[in-house]
Amino acid sequence: MTSRTVVTRWIPDSAVRVLESVGEVRLCSQNRAMTDEELAEEVRGADAVVSMLHDRVDGALADAAGPSLKVVANVAVGYDNVDVPALDSRGVLVTNTPGVLTDATADLTIGLLLMCTRRLAEGERLIRAGTPWSWHFSFMLGSGLQGKRLGIVGLGQIGRAVARRARAFGMEVVYTARNRVERQVEHETGARYLSLPELLESSDVVSLHCPLTEETRHLIDGAALARMKSSAVLVNTSRGPVVDERALARALRDGTLGGAGLDVFENEPKVEPELLDLDNVVLVPHLGSATTETRTAMAMLAARNVVGVLDGSGAVTPVNG
């Protein structure tokens, strides 16, 4: 009897063909996040589920799939959308896709940093609106990066890649994390450890690269924002709920914070309405891993994880088990 894999949204054909090597593949047609009820109906009888970051994967979903479910392959590095203990207790392996999106997300982080500090999005909106303009010495002045301090919150693979890129721009790099990294990593990235309050108070740019946990939810709240320099920029390419969006909008509006670049949002795809009218924030729709090469690599890794579990050779990047 062949296995059945359910993929909750479109993935490249190359990854589908890998999955087909071990059985039937059901590719859900909705190119959007499904409701819990829709997901439960789609996964009934599945041996494997390839899930996306907006799919809520919990014990109820595993029960809906039934006892045949062996693996959930989440197409993301983070797996805050997956109740790992609930799946583990049901004997279901969870996998993710680390590593393959590191460079793409780090590149986008630097892109957002530049858009904020050099006011690129603001300038582009001015041109598109047909607003009259003329070059002069004080026109749309931003700030350079050389000699400025970048504070990285979470020095994992993506944080380290951002640190290396920032050094090429002449920035000083500091970081904070739940655990201090090895001295070799500090030396290679040029990053110096600070406590979170010290980092917030002294950095010209703060870039978030921590996972979403109960401890990091609203890590950047009103009190944290008040610690930052009034000229500082906040960049978030991690998970939306790490930042209290309403507090951020107030800080940007009131001049407590200089600017922000956001690739992720608290209640995606919704965005805090107050942010939409502010010129000192750059908003992009979760594009961190959005290159053809990266998304294909993510899907292929998820597919290899499924095949490894179903054919008995083992998952490539397991989260549990």
Secondary structure, DSSP 8 states (H G I E B T S, - for coil): --EEEEESS---HHHHHHHHTTEEEEE---SS---HHHHHHHTTT-SEEEE-TTS-B-HHHHHHH-TT--EEEESSS--TTB-HHHHHHTT-EEE---STTHHHHHHHHHHHHHHHHTTHHHHHHHHHTT------TTTT-----TT-EEEEE--SHHHHHHHHHHHHTT-EEEEE-SS---HHHHHHHTEEE--HHHHHHH-SEEEE-----TTTTTSB-HHHHHHS-TT-EEEE-S-GGGB-HHHHHHHHHHTSS-EEEES--TBTTB--HHHHT-TTEEE-SS-TT-SHHHHHHHHHHHHHHHHHHHTTS--SSBS--
